[in-house]
Each structure stands twice: as C-alpha cells, then as structure tokens.
C-alpha cells in the first residue's frame, strides 16, 4: 500500500527524536546492570562443571514443543487450541521470556533446587474463586516454604522489578519435582558427591597457585629459649623482606642455614574419584560424553531422550494438565501434550529415503515433507494429498477430477 508524503510526516516515529526529555520515561522503576529475573544457581553449582550438564538437559527439553491441544474420541491429537495458555507455551510466557526461554528456566531451576513452581501471574479471572480462567502470563518461582494447602514462593514481579515472596494455593500453581531427584538433589546423591569433590579440587588448585613459597628454614642453632625464638622470627622476616623487595625475587642465606620447599605436587586419588563419579553420574542420567560434545549417534541420542528428557517433559506436561485444566476442560478433550521433531537428528543423506517411504505409505503429504526440509509448500493441490504418487489414480478419483476439454470439443 502506497503511503503519501503527508501521511508519513504526520504518523512517522523515531526512537530518538519523538521524545519529551522532561516527561518521557520519568518513572519506569529501578534499573540493574544485569537481568534481575535470570535464574541464579545455588549451592555452588555455578562454580562446577555440572552446570554444563544442567544446561544441556534444559536446552534439549526446551527444544520440544509443548502445546494446549484438543483430542478426539480415541485420545489422538486433533487440533491446537487458541488460548492464552497456548500462547504462553508456544510464543511468550511473560514480557521478559519467550516460551522456549521459559521452558529452559523451568528445567534449570528444577534441576538446581529439586522442585520449582510455575505461577500464573496474569489471568482473566481470579483463580481462587473460579476455575474457568485463562492464563495470560506465567513465571517460575522458587519454593521457600511448604504448607498443607499452600506454598510460599519467590517470584519476580515485572511491575516493580523486584523478586517478591508470595503465598499461593497449591491448586493453582504447577509444582514440578525433579524426576531425577534421587540422583541429582539428594544430599548424598551421585551429583552432590561429585560437586563436593569438584569444589575440593578447586580449593586445592587455588592453594597450590596462591603464590606462597611454603619454605622451611633450618637454622644452625636450637630454638628453645625466647631469645632464640625471637632471633628466628627476625630471620624469617628478613628473608621475606628480601624476596618481596627484590625485582626478581632473590634472597641470600647463611652457609649454615638449610631451606626446604614444600609446595611440590602432592599425589592423591582425588582426580580418579572425580572420574569415577562422573562416569557413574552419566550412566545414571543416561548421558554420554558424545551427547555433550555432539558426536553421539542416533541410538545414543534416542536412549538419552527416552531416559533423561522424556521423564522431565512428561512431569511438566502432566502437572500443567492437572493444575491448569479443570475437570470440565479435560472432559471436553482438552489436554497439554509435547511433540518432538524426529527429523532433527536425521542426516541429509537419509532424508530422501525417509520422504519416499512416508509419502508412498500415505503417512505424510509432499508439502509436509517440503516443510521439514525447509522448502516452501507447493501450490499444486496434489502436493497436499495423502496418496501414493507411484500408483495410478483409481477410476473413482479420475472421475472426480474434471478433465480438460479436447480440441474437437473446443472447435464445436
């Protein structure tokens, strides 16, 4: 649509010019140098390599589509429901997070703390009065206290820019508990033991690289009296003063004095224990090193998705279905389901064979295959048909298709 010059001058807007410096954005709340709603890991997890494991699990879980759907009579997927809840699950959960970032936030917080609460922030009606409400925005909350029918959570308030402690009923908050709690969050679990060993290794590394010389000076006299002890202390301070005051850290000693250095590497089995705990943790989580560095084959990735990712996304979907959908909604065949794209791990060399089998067996249409490989859908109506293109059309299908007039009919 062509826009006239007068209309452009009247309605044009510029981010720098169209502002009143005295009244524009005067009171917009407190500011931060970092994002205040970002999840912060606890118990020293951010200082150990287990964060990379948490992040990989969270990324792979967030890559799975979670949607508010309707089922048919046989409990099969029928259609996607256009609702505020589905908008939170597929587009944006709040003003700060997309649906994918929100899902990653849920999984990271759940793995770190053991359980996390999903709090509906903005709803169409009061959830404590009626169950017929739609969720407009939602946030993750850290559970601080547990009560018989309520929980106390710490949730980020986007209106004030602060994290606030509120008490909400359990019936309106989706409480997600880590399915791998016994492996990750128990005090004596494999993950916690590995974290303690890694922190201990970091402490030893800091000690060995702290810049201390760890010297023992053997003086040529016996230190038993107070005068000899004071003389030895003065000698120690003199050597320290020589080392710190020298450009190259050089000091001199008497010919009768003997110096022993202690900061040599100490042999221990800490690294072997860390390697053992790491391999045990990977086996209990269903993760291999190939999953983390991207070299795992399709069977390994399938085992990883079935043993690690599927329990987590199922726990999230089931709890949302239980808390955010009423009995009436579930009786109307509404549900919350997740869908994983099985073609993400398929190499390009196998796409052609899979596309041929799926179209020939009338599982997918040509346009659906084109969408998977990133091509635009074809305008040909036959591209949307579930039909084996290698077979000729039946007589009934040919009769239904209008035939083009022949040249003799055109002449007549």
C-alpha positions in Angstrom: 0.0 0.0 0.0 1.4 3.4 -1.0 1.6 6.0 1.7 1.5 9.6 0.9 4.2 12.0 2.0 1.8 14.0 4.2 0.7 10.8 6.0 4.3 9.7 6.5 5.2 13.1 8.0 2.1 13.0 10.3 2.5 9.5 11.6 6.2 8.8 11.4 8.1 8.0 14.6 11.7 8.0 15.5 13.2 6.4 18.7 15.5 9.4 19.2 13.5 12.4 18.0 10.0 11.7 19.3 10.6 12.1 23.0 9.9 14.7 25.5 13.1 15.0 27.6 11.2 16.4 30.6 8.4 13.9 30.9 9.2 10.8 28.8 10.0 7.6 30.8 10.4 9.6 34.0 9.3 6.9 36.5 10.0 3.5 35.0 11.2 1.6 38.1 14.6 0.5 39.4 17.4 -0.3 37.0 20.0 -3.1 37.1 23.3 -3.8 35.4 22.3 -7.4 34.9 19.0 -9.1 34.3 17.2 -9.4 37.6 14.8 -12.3 36.7 17.5 -14.6 35.5 17.7 -17.8 37.5 20.8 -18.0 39.8 22.2 -21.4 40.6 22.6 -22.3 44.3 24.9 -24.4 46.5 28.0 -23.6 44.4 26.6 -25.3 41.3 27.6 -22.3 39.1 31.3 -23.0 40.1 31.4 -26.6 38.9 31.2 -28.4 35.6 27.8 -29.8 36.5 26.3 -26.6 35.1 27.1 -27.7 31.6 25.1 -30.9 32.2 22.1 -28.9 33.6 22.3 -26.5 30.6 22.4 -29.3 28.0 19.4 -31.1 29.6 17.5 -27.8 29.8 18.3 -26.9 26.2 17.2 -30.3 24.8 14.0 -30.1 26.9 13.1 -26.6 25.7 13.5 -27.8 22.1 10.4 -30.0 22.5 7.1 -28.3 21.6 4.6 -28.1 24.4 1.1 -27.1 23.3 -2.5 -26.8 24.6 -4.4 -29.2 22.3 -7.7 -30.9 21.8 -8.0 -34.7 21.4 -10.5 -36.8 19.5 -12.6 -39.7 20.8 -9.6 -42.0 20.6 -7.3 -39.7 22.6 -5.4 -38.7 19.5 -4.2 -35.2 18.6 -7.0 -33.3 16.8 -6.1 -29.6 16.8 -4.3 -26.8 18.6 -6.5 -24.7 20.9 -6.0 -20.9 20.6 -5.8 -19.7 24.2 -3.7 -17.6 26.5 -2.2 -20.8 27.9 -1.1 -22.0 24.5 0.3 -18.6 23.8 2.5 -18.9 26.9 3.6 -22.4 25.9 4.4 -21.6 22.2 5.1 -17.8 21.9 5.8 -15.8 25.1 5.4 -16.7 28.7 5.8 -13.1 30.0 7.3 -9.8 28.9 10.9 -11.0 29.5 10.8 -14.6 28.3 9.8 -16.4 25.2 8.2 -19.8 25.5 11.5 -21.6 24.9 13.4 -19.4 27.4 10.7 -20.0 29.9 10.9 -23.8 29.5 14.7 -23.6 29.9 14.2 -21.6 33.1 11.8 -24.2 34.4 14.2 -27.1 33.8 17.3 -25.3 35.1 15.6 -24.2 38.3 14.1 -27.7 38.8 17.5 -29.4 38.4 19.2 -26.9 40.7 16.6 -26.8 43.5 14.9 -30.1 43.2 11.5 -28.6 42.6 10.1 -25.5 41.0 6.7 -23.8 40.9 5.0 -22.4 37.8 2.9 -19.4 38.9 0.1 -17.9 36.8 0.7 -14.2 37.1 -1.9 -12.6 34.9 -5.3 -14.4 34.5 -8.7 -13.5 33.1 -10.4 -14.3 36.4 -9.4 -14.9 40.0 -8.1 -18.5 40.2 -9.0 -18.7 43.8 -12.7 -18.0 43.1 -13.3 -19.9 39.8 -11.6 -22.5 37.7 -12.8 -21.0 34.4 -9.9 -18.7 33.8 -7.3 -18.4 31.1 -3.6 -17.8 31.8 -2.1 -14.7 30.2 1.4 -14.7 31.7 3.3 -17.1 34.0 6.6 -17.2 35.8 8.8 -19.7 37.6 9.0 -19.4 41.4 11.5 -20.7 44.0 9.6 -22.6 46.7 10.7 -21.3 50.1 8.2 -22.9 52.5 5.7 -25.8 52.2 2.3 -25.7 53.9 -0.6 -28.3 53.8 -2.6 -26.5 51.1 -0.3 -23.6 50.1 3.3 -22.8 49.2 5.4 -19.7 49.8 7.3 -18.8 46.6 9.8 -16.1 45.5 8.6 -14.8 42.1 9.9 -11.9 40.0 7.4 -9.1 39.8 7.8 -7.4 36.4 5.8 -4.3 37.6 8.3 -3.5 40.4 11.4 -5.1 39.1 11.9 -7.0 42.4 11.6 -10.6 43.5 8.8 -10.9 46.0 7.7 -13.6 48.4 4.0 -14.5 48.0 1.8 -17.4 49.3 -0.3 -19.2 46.7 -2.6 -22.2 46.9 -1.2 -25.5 45.6 -4.2 -25.9 43.5 -3.3 -23.0 41.1 0.5 -23.5 41.0 2.1 -26.2 39.0 4.7 -27.8 41.2 7.3 -29.7 39.2 9.5 -32.1 41.1 12.7 -33.3 39.5 12.1 -36.9 38.3 15.9 -37.5 38.8 15.8 -36.1 42.4 17.4 -39.2 43.9 20.4 -38.9 41.5 20.8 -35.1 41.4 19.4 -33.4 44.5 19.6 -35.9 47.4 22.3 -34.8 49.9 24.4 -38.0 49.4 23.4 -38.5 45.7 26.0 -39.0 43.0 25.7 -35.4 41.7 26.1 -33.9 45.1 29.2 -36.0 45.9 30.6 -35.0 42.5 30.0 -31.4 43.3 31.8 -31.7 46.7 34.8 -33.4 45.0 35.0 -30.7 42.3 34.8 -27.9 44.9 37.6 -29.7 46.9 39.7 -29.9 43.7 39.2 -26.2 43.0 40.2 -25.4 46.6 43.5 -27.5 46.3 44.2 -25.8 42.9 43.8 -22.3 44.4 46.1 -23.3 47.3 48.8 -24.5 45.0 48.6 -21.4 42.8 48.2 -18.8 45.6 51.8 -17.6 45.2 53.1 -18.9 48.5 56.6 -20.5 48.6 55.9 -22.8 51.6 59.5 -22.8 52.8 61.0 -24.3 56.0 64.3 -22.7 57.2 66.6 -24.8 59.3 68.7 -22.5 61.4 72.1 -23.6 62.8 71.1 -23.3 66.5 68.4 -24.8 68.7 65.3 -22.7 69.3 64.2 -23.3 72.8 64.6 -20.0 74.6 62.6 -16.9 74.0 65.6 -15.0 72.7 66.4 -17.7 70.1 62.7 -17.8 69.0 62.8 -14.0 68.6 66.0 -14.3 66.6 64.5 -16.9 64.3 61.4 -14.8 63.8 63.6 -11.8 62.8 65.5 -14.1 60.4 62.2 -15.2 58.8 61.0 -11.6 58.3 64.4 -10.7 56.9 64.1 -13.4 54.2 60.5 -12.3 53.4 61.7 -8.7 53.1 64.5 -9.7 50.7 62.1 -11.7 48.5 59.3 -9.1 48.3 61.8 -6.2 47.9 63.9 -7.9 45.2 63.0 -7.3 41.5 63.5 -11.0 40.6 62.5 -12.5 44.0 66.1 -13.4 45.1 67.3 -13.7 48.7 70.5 -14.8 50.4 71.0 -17.1 53.4 73.9 -18.1 55.6 76.0 -21.0 54.7 74.9 -22.9 57.7 71.2 -22.5 57.0 69.2 -25.1 55.1 66.0 -24.3 53.2 63.3 -26.9 52.2 60.5 -26.1 49.8 57.1 -27.8 50.4 54.9 -26.7 47.5 55.7 -29.7 45.4 52.7 -31.6 43.9 51.1 -33.9 46.4 49.9 -37.3 45.0 46.2 -38.2 45.8 43.4 -40.1 44.3 41.0 -37.1 44.1 41.1 -37.0 40.3 40.4 -40.7 40.0 37.4 -40.3 42.3 36.1 -37.5 40.2 36.4 -39.5 37.0 34.6 -42.5 38.7 31.8 -40.3 40.0 31.4 -38.6 36.6 31.1 -41.9 34.7 28.6 -43.1 37.3 26.6 -40.0 37.0 26.5 -40.2 33.2 25.3 -43.8 33.4 22.5 -42.9 35.9 21.3 -40.0 33.8 21.6 -41.8 30.5 24.1 -39.2 29.2 27.4 -39.9 27.5 30.3 -37.7 26.6 29.1 -37.9 23.0 25.8 -36.3 23.9 27.6 -33.3 25.4 30.0 -32.7 22.6 27.6 -33.6 19.8 29.2 -36.7 18.5 26.6 -39.3 19.7 24.9 -41.5 17.1 21.1 -41.8 16.7 20.8 -44.8 19.0 22.6 -43.0 21.8 20.5 -39.9 21.3 17.3 -41.9 21.3 18.4 -43.5 24.6 19.2 -40.1 26.0 15.8 -38.6 25.0 13.9 -41.6 26.4 15.7 -42.0 29.7 16.5 -38.3 30.6 14.4 -35.8 28.6 11.1 -37.7 28.4 10.6 -38.0 32.2 11.3 -34.3 32.6 9.0 -33.0 29.9 6.3 -35.6 30.9 6.4 -34.3 34.5 5.9 -30.7 33.3 3.1 -31.6 30.9 1.2 -33.8 33.4 1.4 -31.2 36.2 0.3 -28.4 33.9 -2.6 -30.6 32.7 -3.6 -31.4 36.3 -3.4 -27.8 37.6 -4.2 -25.5 34.6 -7.0 -27.6 33.1 -10.2 -28.2 35.0 -12.2 -31.4 35.0 -14.7 -29.8 32.6 -11.9 -28.9 30.2 -10.5 -32.4 30.4 -13.9 -33.9 29.7 -14.0 -31.6 26.6 -10.9 -33.5 25.4 -8.6 -30.6 26.2 -5.0 -31.6 27.1 -1.4 -30.4 27.2 0.9 -32.5 25.1 4.5 -32.4 23.9 5.8 -33.2 20.4 9.4 -33.8 19.4 10.5 -33.5 15.8 12.0 -36.9 14.9 13.7 -35.4 11.8 16.1 -33.2 13.7 18.7 -36.0 14.2 18.3 -37.4 10.6 21.2 -36.6 8.3 20.5 -35.2 4.8 21.6 -38.4 3.1 18.7 -40.3 4.7 16.0 -37.6 4.2 15.3 -38.7 0.6 14.7 -42.3 1.6 12.5 -41.4 4.5 10.5 -38.9 2.4 9.8 -41.7 -0.2 8.7 -44.2 2.5 6.4 -41.6 4.2 4.7 -40.4 1.1 4.5 -43.8 -0.5 2.8 -45.3 2.6 0.5 -42.2 2.8 1.8 -41.1 6.2 2.8 -37.6 5.1 2.0 -35.4 2.1 4.6 -33.8 -0.2 4.1 -30.4 1.3 4.6 -31.7 4.8 7.9 -33.2 3.7 8.9 -30.0 2.0 8.2 -28.1 5.2 10.5 -30.4 7.2 13.5 -29.8 4.8 12.8 -26.0 4.8 11.2 -25.6 1.4 8.1 -23.6 0.6 4.9 -25.6 0.1 3.9 -26.3 -3.5 0.8 -24.7 -5.0 -0.2 -27.9 -6.7 -3.3 -29.4 -5.0 -1.8 -32.9 -5.4 1.0 -31.9 -3.0 -1.5 -31.9 -0.1 -2.9 -35.3 -0.9 -2.2 -38.4 1.1 -1.7 -40.7 -1.9 1.0 -42.9 -3.3 2.3 -41.0 -6.3 3.9 -44.1 -7.7 0.5 -45.7 -8.4 -2.0 -44.5 -10.9 -5.2 -42.8 -9.7 -8.2 -45.1 -9.3 -11.2 -44.8 -11.6 -13.3 -43.0 -8.9 -10.5 -40.4 -8.3 -10.2 -39.9 -12.1 -13.9 -39.4 -12.4 -14.0 -36.9 -9.6 -11.2 -34.9 -11.3 -12.6 -32.6 -14.0 -10.9 -33.4 -17.3 -9.7 -30.7 -19.7 -11.7 -30.3 -22.9 -10.3 -31.7 -26.1 -9.5 -29.8 -29.3 -12.6 -31.2 -31.1 -14.8 -30.1 -28.2 -13.3 -26.6 -28.4 -14.0 -26.4 -32.1 -17.6 -27.4 -31.7 
